[in-house]
Amino acid sequence: IYGYDVLYGGPLFMHQFSHAWIDFDGIRDAFMRDKNSDYFENSRRATYLHRDYARHNPSGYDGYGEALWGLSAGDGPGKFRAQIERRPRKFSGYAARGAPFGPDDGTIAPWSYLASLPFAPEICLPALRHLRERHPEVVDGFRMPSGFNPTLANRRKFGPSGWISDAHYGLDQGIVVLMIENHRSRLIWDLMRSSPYIRRG
């Protein structure tokens, strides 16, 4: 998919949550050995796949690109249809959005690329900088909303960044904190690896 040999899972969270606790870099099962890969590398590729999907932007959503990407489970603007720039659009509420096979309604999960920080900081940090510069109203202090949809910018009752979720779920915020710390110091990974039960497992 987009040139990546990847064990597919559409939403980014599928490539992140288990990695919050265990560093899978270099740990292989028979399936991944046959692919000459491991689950850490697979998550790195999935992160790049999301970025490349947004770069290609096959559905022409506003804002998608090199520095604005990341589809995962989260809130959406609600179930409705709209004609936007002569294109019929169908929007959803909560959904497990994924790339490249969908579903996709133009809603970005901004926390999702921070949760991929250990895999690909070279693309995740520029995405965060872009978000802060181009969509500062999306970043609420130290919290990320469940989602936002720039295709709805200045449409309906929405402002210049489009629809922005007013929800900040602990599940989303928690994975961001864990993965930032794993990227920064490997703290959670090292603590888990120090457990004889984890090592034996």
Z-matrix of the N, CA and C atoms (Angstrom, degrees):
N
C 1 1.456
C 2 1.531 1 107.03
N 3 1.331 2 116.54 1 120.98
C 4 1.467 3 121.73 2 -174.49
C 5 1.529 4 111.55 3 50.02
N 6 1.319 5 116.38 4 32.77
C 7 1.452 6 120.79 5 178.16
C 8 1.517 7 115.40 6 84.57
N 9 1.331 8 118.05 7 2.87
C 10 1.465 9 121.43 8 -179.42
C 11 1.525 10 110.50 9 -103.95
N 12 1.315 11 116.04 10 130.05
C 13 1.461 12 121.29 11 170.96
C 14 1.522 13 105.82 12 -85.66
N 15 1.324 14 116.34 13 101.95
C 16 1.465 15 120.97 14 -170.86
C 17 1.521 16 110.27 15 -134.73
N 18 1.325 17 115.88 16 140.43
C 19 1.457 18 121.62 17 170.34
C 20 1.519 19 105.49 18 -75.16
N 21 1.321 20 116.74 19 108.49
C 22 1.461 21 121.71 20 -165.37
C 23 1.525 22 113.50 21 -76.16
N 24 1.300 23 113.84 22 137.03
C 25 1.453 24 125.13 23 166.11
C 26 1.513 25 105.26 24 -151.14
N 27 1.302 26 119.70 25 117.79
C 28 1.463 27 122.70 26 -170.43
C 29 1.516 28 115.97 27 -59.17
N 30 1.342 29 119.14 28 -58.38
C 31 1.462 30 120.25 29 -178.48
C 32 1.536 31 111.09 30 -72.87
N 33 1.323 32 116.45 31 141.39
C 34 1.468 33 119.86 32 -178.16
C 35 1.526 34 112.97 33 -61.34
N 36 1.324 35 118.48 34 -31.43
C 37 1.468 36 118.52 35 -177.14
C 38 1.535 37 111.51 36 -57.03
N 39 1.325 38 117.30 37 -28.03
C 40 1.463 39 120.67 38 -179.15
C 41 1.525 40 111.62 39 -64.94
N 42 1.315 41 116.03 40 -22.32
C 43 1.464 42 121.72 41 -178.86
C 44 1.524 43 112.21 42 -100.38
N 45 1.325 44 117.29 43 5.56
C 46 1.466 45 119.37 44 -171.00
C 47 1.528 46 114.90 45 -122.25
N 48 1.320 47 117.89 46 -43.39
C 49 1.462 48 119.27 47 -165.32
C 50 1.522 49 114.04 48 -62.80
N 51 1.317 50 118.58 49 -42.60
C 52 1.467 51 118.73 50 178.95
C 53 1.526 52 110.87 51 -66.22
N 54 1.321 53 116.72 52 -29.64
C 55 1.465 54 121.67 53 -179.24
C 56 1.527 55 112.81 54 -72.79
N 57 1.304 56 117.70 55 -14.38
C 58 1.466 57 119.17 56 177.33
C 59 1.519 58 110.56 57 -63.48
N 60 1.312 59 116.88 58 -30.12
C 61 1.461 60 121.84 59 -173.82
C 62 1.521 61 113.46 60 -102.59
N 63 1.318 62 116.74 61 -36.81
C 64 1.470 63 120.44 62 -174.35
C 65 1.522 64 109.24 63 -125.58
N 66 1.324 65 115.59 64 132.34
C 67 1.459 66 121.59 65 174.80
C 68 1.526 67 107.51 66 -81.94
N 69 1.316 68 115.85 67 107.30
C 70 1.465 69 120.86 68 -177.64
C 71 1.529 70 112.79 69 -88.49
N 72 1.316 71 117.23 70 5.22
C 73 1.457 72 120.66 71 179.16
C 74 1.532 73 109.36 72 -61.93
N 75 1.322 74 116.17 73 117.57
C 76 1.457 75 121.05 74 179.05
C 77 1.516 76 114.81 75 87.35
N 78 1.329 77 118.12 76 -6.07
C 79 1.468 78 121.24 77 177.81
C 80 1.524 79 107.84 78 -93.60
N 81 1.328 80 115.73 79 121.54
C 82 1.464 81 119.35 80 -175.35
C 83 1.518 82 110.71 81 -126.32
N 84 1.310 83 115.26 82 141.31
C 85 1.453 84 119.81 83 166.00
C 86 1.529 85 107.14 84 -100.50
N 87 1.311 86 117.02 85 -179.96
C 88 1.467 87 120.07 86 -175.56
C 89 1.525 88 111.89 87 -59.46
N 90 1.334 89 116.59 88 -40.36
C 91 1.467 90 120.10 89 -178.98
C 92 1.520 91 110.75 90 -61.23
N 93 1.339 92 116.84 91 -48.06
C 94 1.454 93 119.80 92 -177.61
C 95 1.531 94 111.85 93 -72.53
N 96 1.328 95 117.23 94 -30.51
C 97 1.472 96 119.76 95 174.43
C 98 1.527 97 110.44 96 -60.35
N 99 1.338 98 115.39 97 -42.56
C 100 1.466 99 119.98 98 178.30
C 101 1.527 100 111.74 99 -62.64
N 102 1.313 101 116.41 100 -28.34
C 103 1.470 102 121.68 101 179.93
C 104 1.529 103 111.71 102 -90.82
N 105 1.346 104 116.55 103 -0.89
C 106 1.466 105 121.88 104 -175.65
C 107 1.537 106 110.61 105 54.28
N 108 1.333 107 114.56 106 46.48
C 109 1.455 108 120.94 107 -177.31
C 110 1.519 109 109.03 108 -146.25
N 111 1.323 110 116.66 109 -178.09
C 112 1.456 111 122.93 110 170.78
C 113 1.529 112 107.18 111 -144.15
N 114 1.317 113 117.63 112 176.27
C 115 1.467 114 119.69 113 -173.74
C 116 1.522 115 112.48 114 -73.04
N 117 1.326 116 117.99 115 -26.11
C 118 1.464 117 120.43 116 174.11
C 119 1.529 118 109.09 117 -65.43
N 120 1.316 119 116.15 118 -49.44
C 121 1.471 120 120.38 119 178.73
C 122 1.525 121 110.51 120 -61.94
N 123 1.316 122 117.51 121 -37.90
C 124 1.461 123 120.50 122 177.76
C 125 1.530 124 110.80 123 -61.58
N 126 1.333 125 116.83 124 -40.95
C 127 1.471 126 119.99 125 178.99
C 128 1.523 127 111.02 126 -69.30
N 129 1.327 128 116.66 127 -33.88
C 130 1.466 129 119.88 128 175.29
C 131 1.527 130 109.70 129 -62.68
N 132 1.317 131 116.13 130 -45.49
C 133 1.465 132 120.12 131 179.43
C 134 1.528 133 111.38 132 -64.13
N 135 1.328 134 116.64 133 -39.60
C 136 1.470 135 120.19 134 178.95
C 137 1.526 136 110.44 135 -63.72
N 138 1.320 137 116.72 136 -37.51
C 139 1.468 138 120.63 137 177.36
C 140 1.527 139 110.17 138 -62.88
N 141 1.318 140 116.78 139 -46.49
C 142 1.466 141 120.67 140 176.65
C 143 1.524 142 111.48 141 -63.23
N 144 1.324 143 116.94 142 -37.46
C 145 1.457 144 120.74 143 178.24
C 146 1.535 145 110.25 144 -59.00
N 147 1.322 146 117.07 145 -42.93
C 148 1.469 147 120.84 146 178.42
C 149 1.523 148 110.78 147 -62.49
N 150 1.325 149 115.78 148 -43.67
C 151 1.468 150 119.08 149 178.68
C 152 1.526 151 110.04 150 -62.20
N 153 1.339 152 117.65 151 -44.89
C 154 1.455 153 120.74 152 -177.80
C 155 1.523 154 112.25 153 -68.59
N 156 1.319 155 116.33 154 -34.45
C 157 1.469 156 119.91 155 175.05
C 158 1.536 157 109.77 156 -60.07
N 159 1.318 158 116.66 157 -44.57
C 160 1.468 159 119.99 158 179.44
C 161 1.528 160 110.85 159 -67.01
N 162 1.319 161 117.02 160 -34.85
C 163 1.474 162 120.19 161 176.44
C 164 1.518 163 111.17 162 -63.45
N 165 1.326 164 116.60 163 -44.30
C 166 1.464 165 120.14 164 178.32
C 167 1.526 166 111.52 165 -71.47
N 168 1.331 167 116.57 166 -35.36
C 169 1.464 168 123.58 167 175.33
C 170 1.528 169 112.27 168 46.59
N 171 1.332 170 117.52 169 61.12
C 172 1.469 171 119.91 170 -173.60
C 173 1.527 172 114.63 171 -62.08
N 174 1.312 173 118.03 172 -24.12
C 175 1.467 174 119.84 173 -179.84
C 176 1.522 175 112.70 174 -98.60
N 177 1.318 176 117.26 175 0.69
C 178 1.463 177 121.00 176 174.98
C 179 1.519 178 114.90 177 67.64
N 180 1.330 179 117.88 178 39.34
C 181 1.457 180 120.14 179 178.29
C 182 1.525 181 110.86 180 -77.97
N 183 1.321 182 116.09 181 143.23
C 184 1.463 183 121.12 182 -179.25
C 185 1.529 184 110.60 183 -64.76
N 186 1.312 185 114.64 184 136.35
C 187 1.458 186 120.47 185 173.15
C 188 1.517 187 114.95 186 91.05
N 189 1.323 188 118.17 187 -27.15
C 190 1.469 189 120.37 188 -177.89
C 191 1.525 190 109.44 189 -57.12
N 192 1.333 191 116.01 190 140.70
C 193 1.450 192 119.06 191 177.16
C 194 1.509 193 111.87 192 171.87
N 195 1.304 194 115.09 193 -165.83
C 196 1.464 195 124.50 194 -177.41
C 197 1.527 196 112.44 195 -51.38
N 198 1.332 197 116.24 196 -36.25
C 199 1.461 198 119.62 197 -174.34
C 200 1.523 199 113.78 198 -114.92
N 201 1.321 200 118.07 199 6.32
C 202 1.470 201 120.16 200 177.23
C 203 1.523 202 107.93 201 -136.37
N 204 1.320 203 114.82 202 105.08
C 205 1.457 204 121.50 203 -173.03
C 206 1.520 205 108.04 204 -158.42
N 207 1.321 206 116.63 205 177.65
C 208 1.456 207 122.15 206 175.46
C 209 1.517 208 112.97 207 112.13
N 210 1.320 209 115.62 208 99.12
C 211 1.463 210 121.23 209 177.53
C 212 1.515 211 108.59 210 -110.39
N 213 1.316 212 115.29 211 135.82
C 214 1.456 213 119.92 212 179.07
C 215 1.520 214 109.03 213 -158.94
N 216 1.310 215 116.20 214 -173.45
C 217 1.460 216 120.16 215 178.26
C 218 1.527 217 108.99 216 -72.82
N 219 1.309 218 115.35 217 136.33
C 220 1.461 219 118.92 218 178.55
C 221 1.506 220 112.33 219 170.10
N 222 1.321 221 113.68 220 -179.95
C 223 1.459 222 121.21 221 179.96
C 224 1.522 223 111.22 222 -67.14
N 225 1.311 224 113.97 223 157.12
C 226 1.455 225 121.92 224 173.52
C 227 1.520 226 108.80 225 -134.83
N 228 1.325 227 116.28 226 176.35
C 229 1.466 228 119.69 227 -174.83
C 230 1.522 229 115.01 228 -69.82
N 231 1.333 230 117.96 229 -10.01
C 232 1.463 231 120.75 230 -179.10
C 233 1.519 232 110.38 231 118.70
N 234 1.318 233 114.95 232 165.27
C 235 1.466 234 119.63 233 -177.72
C 236 1.527 235 109.04 234 -85.95
N 237 1.325 236 115.10 235 108.52
C 238 1.466 237 120.30 236 173.78
C 239 1.524 238 108.65 237 -162.04
N 240 1.305 239 114.44 238 166.31
C 241 1.467 240 121.37 239 176.15
C 242 1.517 241 107.94 240 -117.12
N 243 1.336 242 114.85 241 149.11
C 244 1.466 243 119.67 242 178.70
C 245 1.524 244 108.85 243 -151.40
N 246 1.323 245 115.02 244 151.18
C 247 1.458 246 121.40 245 173.68
C 248 1.521 247 105.93 246 -96.62
N 249 1.331 248 117.53 247 115.21
C 250 1.459 249 121.43 248 -178.11
C 251 1.527 250 108.16 249 -124.88
N 252 1.319 251 114.68 250 119.59
C 253 1.460 252 121.12 251 -177.32
C 254 1.530 253 111.18 252 49.76
N 255 1.326 254 114.55 253 47.71
C 256 1.459 255 123.84 254 177.49
C 257 1.518 256 114.15 255 64.98
N 258 1.314 257 116.43 256 17.53
C 259 1.476 258 119.44 257 176.87
C 260 1.521 259 108.14 258 -117.68
N 261 1.328 260 117.57 259 130.89
C 262 1.465 261 118.87 260 175.10
C 263 1.534 262 109.19 261 -72.32
N 264 1.314 263 115.36 262 130.84
C 265 1.465 264 120.75 263 -179.32
C 266 1.520 265 109.24 264 -123.59
N 267 1.332 266 114.82 265 142.83
C 268 1.459 267 121.44 266 177.54
C 269 1.522 268 107.18 267 -121.72
N 270 1.318 269 116.43 268 121.88
C 271 1.457 270 122.41 269 -177.83
C 272 1.527 271 110.43 270 -107.59
N 273 1.314 272 115.48 271 158.46
C 274 1.469 273 121.43 272 -177.00
C 275 1.513 274 110.35 273 -128.67
N 276 1.325 275 114.61 274 165.25
C 277 1.464 276 121.23 275 169.42
C 278 1.519 277 108.07 276 -85.50
N 279 1.317 278 116.20 277 -133.75
C 280 1.456 279 119.80 278 179.33
C 281 1.527 280 109.35 279 -62.74
N 282 1.345 281 116.30 280 133.23
C 283 1.463 282 120.91 281 178.62
C 284 1.522 283 109.35 282 -158.17
N 285 1.319 284 115.78 283 156.87
C 286 1.465 285 121.87 284 172.86
C 287 1.520 286 106.85 285 -92.95
N 288 1.336 287 115.96 286 84.26
C 289 1.462 288 121.67 287 -177.68
C 290 1.525 289 109.68 288 -73.93
N 291 1.326 290 115.71 289 146.29
C 292 1.452 291 118.98 290 -177.10
C 293 1.509 292 113.16 291 -148.81
N 294 1.320 293 115.05 292 161.87
C 295 1.464 294 121.69 293 179.29
C 296 1.527 295 108.58 294 -125.50
N 297 1.307 296 117.85 295 143.33
C 298 1.467 297 127.91 296 -0.08
C 299 1.531 298 114.06 297 -96.75
N 300 1.322 299 118.23 298 0.46
C 301 1.464 300 119.77 299 -172.20
C 302 1.534 301 113.41 300 -95.99
N 303 1.329 302 116.87 301 5.31
C 304 1.444 303 121.22 302 174.58
C 305 1.520 304 113.70 303 83.14
N 306 1.316 305 113.71 304 -174.48
C 307 1.456 306 126.30 305 1.05
C 308 1.532 307 111.84 306 -70.47
N 309 1.330 308 114.79 307 155.86
C 310 1.463 309 121.56 308 179.06
C 311 1.518 310 108.14 309 -148.97
N 312 1.319 311 116.04 310 123.39
C 313 1.465 312 120.84 311 176.57
C 314 1.525 313 111.43 312 -123.61
N 315 1.337 314 116.61 313 19.32
C 316 1.461 315 120.59 314 179.36
C 317 1.511 316 113.84 315 91.27
N 318 1.339 317 117.51 316 4.78
C 319 1.464 318 121.30 317 -178.21
C 320 1.525 319 110.44 318 -91.39
N 321 1.311 320 115.83 319 122.71
C 322 1.466 321 123.72 320 178.68
C 323 1.531 322 108.70 321 -95.33
N 324 1.325 323 116.45 322 140.33
C 325 1.476 324 122.26 323 171.70
C 326 1.535 325 106.53 324 -102.39
N 327 1.334 326 118.69 325 93.38
C 328 1.463 327 119.78 326 -171.16
C 329 1.523 328 113.94 327 -63.87
N 330 1.306 329 117.28 328 -25.94
C 331 1.462 330 119.87 329 177.93
C 332 1.530 331 111.02 330 -68.24
N 333 1.345 332 116.97 331 -21.07
C 334 1.464 333 119.71 332 -171.56
C 335 1.524 334 112.85 333 -68.67
N 336 1.321 335 117.67 334 -32.98
C 337 1.465 336 115.75 335 178.41
C 338 1.517 337 112.08 336 -79.36
N 339 1.312 338 118.66 337 -23.48
C 340 1.472 339 119.29 338 172.13
C 341 1.521 340 110.77 339 -70.23
N 342 1.321 341 116.54 340 -32.73
C 343 1.465 342 119.57 341 177.78
C 344 1.536 343 111.59 342 -73.20
N 345 1.323 344 117.47 343 -10.40
C 346 1.466 345 121.52 344 174.89
C 347 1.529 346 112.13 345 -99.51
N 348 1.310 347 117.03 346 7.04
C 349 1.466 348 121.25 347 -175.87
C 350 1.531 349 114.30 348 -52.32
N 351 1.346 350 120.49 349 -43.84
C 352 1.470 351 118.28 350 179.67
C 353 1.526 352 113.76 351 -63.88
N 354 1.324 353 117.36 352 -26.42
C 355 1.459 354 121.05 353 -176.54
C 356 1.525 355 112.43 354 -80.40
N 357 1.328 356 116.72 355 -39.66
C 358 1.469 357 119.84 356 -171.31
C 359 1.530 358 110.88 357 -152.07
N 360 1.341 359 117.75 358 65.73
C 361 1.467 360 119.15 359 -179.42
C 362 1.523 361 113.03 360 -59.11
N 363 1.328 362 116.20 361 -27.80
C 364 1.464 363 120.65 362 -177.44
C 365 1.526 364 112.94 363 -65.79
N 366 1.333 365 118.98 364 -18.93
C 367 1.463 366 120.52 365 174.54
C 368 1.529 367 112.01 366 -113.07
N 369 1.335 368 116.94 367 -22.50
C 370 1.469 369 119.90 368 -178.44
C 371 1.534 370 111.90 369 -76.27
N 372 1.315 371 117.47 370 -41.87
C 373 1.467 372 119.93 371 -179.69
C 374 1.532 373 112.44 372 -66.53
N 375 1.337 374 119.62 373 -42.49
C 376 1.471 375 118.09 374 173.59
C 377 1.532 376 113.13 375 -60.92
N 378 1.332 377 117.13 376 -33.38
C 379 1.471 378 119.78 377 177.30
C 380 1.524 379 110.18 378 -65.11
N 381 1.323 380 117.01 379 -41.16
C 382 1.472 381 120.12 380 177.44
C 383 1.523 382 110.62 381 -64.29
N 384 1.340 383 117.48 382 -44.35
C 385 1.470 384 120.35 383 178.33
C 386 1.526 385 110.90 384 -59.69
N 387 1.322 386 115.91 385 -43.81
C 388 1.467 387 120.43 386 178.82
C 389 1.532 388 110.71 387 -60.10
N 390 1.315 389 116.09 388 -44.44
C 391 1.462 390 120.45 389 -179.83
C 392 1.525 391 110.55 390 -60.37
N 393 1.325 392 116.54 391 -45.69
C 394 1.468 393 119.94 392 -178.66
C 395 1.526 394 112.35 393 -65.98
N 396 1.333 395 116.52 394 -34.14
C 397 1.470 396 120.26 395 -178.58
C 398 1.528 397 112.18 396 -80.74
N 399 1.329 398 117.15 397 -44.36
C 400 1.464 399 121.06 398 -173.59
C 401 1.526 400 113.88 399 -91.32
N 402 1.326 401 117.07 400 -26.33
C 403 1.469 402 121.34 401 -176.40
C 404 1.527 403 109.94 402 -136.00
N 405 1.327 404 118.22 403 58.76
C 406 1.472 405 119.64 404 -174.80
C 407 1.525 406 113.55 405 -61.25
N 408 1.326 407 117.42 406 -25.97
C 409 1.459 408 119.93 407 -179.49
C 410 1.525 409 112.27 408 -70.74
N 411 1.337 410 116.99 409 -14.22
C 412 1.463 411 120.48 410 178.79
C 413 1.526 412 110.73 411 -77.21
N 414 1.329 413 116.54 412 -35.59
C 415 1.464 414 120.88 413 -179.14
C 416 1.526 415 108.14 414 -84.03
N 417 1.317 416 115.92 415 113.91
C 418 1.467 417 122.50 416 -175.28
C 419 1.529 418 108.40 417 -104.77
N 420 1.328 419 116.18 418 88.32
C 421 1.459 420 119.29 419 -176.67
C 422 1.516 421 109.32 420 64.81
N 423 1.314 422 115.76 421 -116.78
C 424 1.460 423 120.56 422 178.90
C 425 1.526 424 111.55 423 -105.69
N 426 1.327 425 117.42 424 12.15
C 427 1.466 426 120.59 425 -176.85
C 428 1.515 427 110.48 426 -112.02
N 429 1.315 428 113.78 427 150.24
C 430 1.461 429 120.57 428 174.47
C 431 1.525 430 107.97 429 -110.66
N 432 1.330 431 117.01 430 139.57
C 433 1.468 432 118.52 431 175.95
C 434 1.519 433 110.98 432 -71.17
N 435 1.308 434 115.32 433 164.91
C 436 1.457 435 120.88 434 177.64
C 437 1.525 436 110.77 435 -59.85
N 438 1.320 437 117.58 436 -35.09
C 439 1.455 438 121.06 437 179.74
C 440 1.512 439 111.80 438 -172.09
N 441 1.324 440 115.25 439 165.85
C 442 1.463 441 120.50 440 169.55
C 443 1.518 442 108.45 441 -150.80
N 444 1.327 443 115.58 442 155.26
C 445 1.455 444 120.43 443 -174.17
C 446 1.529 445 109.82 444 -129.29
N 447 1.358 446 116.57 445 98.30
C 448 1.462 447 119.52 446 -178.75
C 449 1.519 448 115.13 447 -70.21
N 450 1.332 449 118.10 448 -13.94
C 451 1.462 450 120.32 449 176.31
C 452 1.529 451 110.47 450 -64.79
N 453 1.315 452 116.75 451 -22.50
C 454 1.466 453 121.09 452 179.62
C 455 1.533 454 112.29 453 -94.80
N 456 1.329 455 117.39 454 16.03
C 457 1.470 456 120.94 455 -179.97
C 458 1.525 457 110.56 456 -57.66
N 459 1.341 458 114.58 457 128.00
C 460 1.461 459 123.20 458 177.54
C 461 1.527 460 112.87 459 56.83
N 462 1.309 461 115.76 460 27.06
C 463 1.461 462 120.87 461 176.50
C 464 1.520 463 108.87 462 -120.16
N 465 1.305 464 115.25 463 151.11
C 466 1.457 465 121.19 464 -176.34
C 467 1.527 466 107.55 465 56.65
N 468 1.305 467 118.29 466 -126.83
C 469 1.473 468 119.74 467 -178.96
C 470 1.525 469 111.68 468 -104.59
N 471 1.324 470 118.05 469 15.21
C 472 1.457 471 122.00 470 -172.44
C 473 1.525 472 111.96 471 -94.45
N 474 1.335 473 115.39 472 153.92
C 475 1.452 474 122.35 473 -177.07
C 476 1.518 475 113.73 474 -87.34
N 477 1.349 476 117.03 475 -159.40
C 478 1.470 477 121.51 476 -172.97
C 479 1.527 478 115.30 477 -67.11
N 480 1.325 479 118.57 478 -19.31
C 481 1.468 480 120.28 479 175.83
C 482 1.515 481 111.79 480 -99.85
N 483 1.329 482 116.60 481 5.51
C 484 1.460 483 120.21 482 -179.95
C 485 1.513 484 111.65 483 83.04
N 486 1.316 485 114.71 484 -154.97
C 487 1.458 486 119.80 485 178.54
C 488 1.523 487 109.87 486 -72.22
N 489 1.340 488 116.98 487 135.40
C 490 1.467 489 122.67 488 176.36
C 491 1.524 490 107.16 489 -128.65
N 492 1.311 491 116.31 490 126.61
C 493 1.463 492 120.55 491 177.83
C 494 1.523 493 109.50 492 -63.18
N 495 1.323 494 115.67 493 141.14
C 496 1.470 495 118.78 494 173.86
C 497 1.521 496 111.14 495 -93.84
N 498 1.332 497 116.37 496 6.56
C 499 1.466 498 121.04 497 179.86
C 500 1.530 499 110.47 498 -96.27
N 501 1.325 500 114.30 499 138.83
C 502 1.469 501 122.22 500 174.53
C 503 1.525 502 105.98 501 -128.34
N 504 1.326 503 116.02 502 96.31
C 505 1.460 504 120.64 503 -174.02
C 506 1.524 505 111.12 504 -83.27
N 507 1.319 506 115.53 505 139.20
C 508 1.455 507 121.24 506 177.78
C 509 1.518 508 112.35 507 -58.40
N 510 1.319 509 116.76 508 -34.10
C 511 1.462 510 121.09 509 178.96
C 512 1.528 511 110.59 510 -60.57
N 513 1.336 512 116.65 511 -44.23
C 514 1.468 513 121.18 512 179.63
C 515 1.528 514 110.92 513 -70.29
N 516 1.336 515 115.98 514 -45.99
C 517 1.473 516 119.57 515 -177.93
C 518 1.526 517 110.80 516 -65.73
N 519 1.336 518 116.19 517 -37.46
C 520 1.457 519 120.51 518 -178.10
C 521 1.515 520 112.72 519 -65.01
N 522 1.330 521 117.46 520 -44.34
C 523 1.465 522 119.41 521 179.83
C 524 1.518 523 110.72 522 -64.97
N 525 1.329 524 117.16 523 -34.23
C 526 1.469 525 120.45 524 177.89
C 527 1.524 526 110.22 525 -64.19
N 528 1.326 527 117.49 526 -47.35
C 529 1.472 528 120.76 527 -179.82
C 530 1.531 529 110.59 528 -60.90
N 531 1.324 530 117.27 529 -46.56
C 532 1.463 531 121.12 530 -178.88
C 533 1.530 532 111.58 531 -62.07
N 534 1.317 533 116.47 532 -43.73
C 535 1.457 534 118.85 533 -175.98
C 536 1.532 535 112.41 534 -76.13
N 537 1.314 536 118.00 535 -31.50
C 538 1.465 537 119.27 536 172.77
C 539 1.522 538 109.51 537 -61.99
N 540 1.330 539 116.61 538 -44.20
C 541 1.467 540 119.63 539 -179.62
C 542 1.527 541 111.98 540 -68.24
N 543 1.311 542 118.01 541 -37.21
C 544 1.463 543 119.51 542 175.47
C 545 1.525 544 111.11 543 -63.21
N 546 1.325 545 116.42 544 -39.38
C 547 1.458 546 119.66 545 177.06
C 548 1.534 547 111.03 546 -66.59
N 549 1.327 548 115.58 547 -41.07
C 550 1.461 549 120.82 548 -175.25
C 551 1.524 550 112.86 549 -73.60
N 552 1.341 551 117.25 550 -47.05
C 553 1.472 552 119.36 551 -170.44
C 554 1.530 553 114.21 552 -135.79
N 555 1.340 554 117.95 553 -8.36
C 556 1.473 555 122.72 554 -175.31
C 557 1.533 556 112.09 555 65.79
N 558 1.315 557 118.39 556 19.62
C 559 1.464 558 122.55 557 -172.99
C 560 1.525 559 112.90 558 -54.09
N 561 1.321 560 117.42 559 -53.90
C 562 1.468 561 119.92 560 -175.88
C 563 1.527 562 109.69 561 -67.22
N 564 1.319 563 117.43 562 -42.72
C 565 1.457 564 121.01 563 177.54
C 566 1.525 565 111.24 564 -58.37
N 567 1.325 566 116.78 565 -45.82
C 568 1.469 567 120.08 566 -178.34
C 569 1.527 568 111.39 567 -66.56
N 570 1.330 569 116.39 568 -39.78
C 571 1.471 570 119.29 569 177.80
C 572 1.529 571 110.62 570 -62.71
N 573 1.307 572 116.70 571 -43.44
C 574 1.460 573 119.71 572 -179.16
C 575 1.528 574 110.89 573 -67.65
N 576 1.313 575 117.36 574 -38.81
C 577 1.474 576 120.44 575 179.39
C 578 1.525 577 111.97 576 -68.62
N 579 1.326 578 116.91 577 -20.01
C 580 1.463 579 119.26 578 178.73
C 581 1.530 580 111.78 579 -79.10
N 582 1.323 581 116.38 580 -9.55
C 583 1.461 582 120.54 581 179.85
C 584 1.527 583 110.27 582 -81.50
N 585 1.331 584 118.03 583 123.17
C 586 1.470 585 119.20 584 178.12
C 587 1.526 586 112.55 585 -62.90
N 588 1.335 587 116.70 586 -29.13
C 589 1.466 588 120.00 587 -179.89
C 590 1.534 589 110.54 588 -68.82
N 591 1.313 590 116.24 589 -40.89
C 592 1.462 591 120.03 590 177.93
C 593 1.527 592 109.91 591 -66.52
N 594 1.323 593 117.06 592 -44.99
C 595 1.464 594 120.22 593 -179.44
C 596 1.529 595 111.37 594 -61.56
N 597 1.324 596 115.48 595 -41.43
C 598 1.457 597 119.22 596 179.47
C 599 1.527 598 110.87 597 -65.64
N 600 1.337 599 116.26 598 -37.93
C 601 1.467 600 121.03 599 -179.21
C 602 1.498 601 111.21 600 -65.71
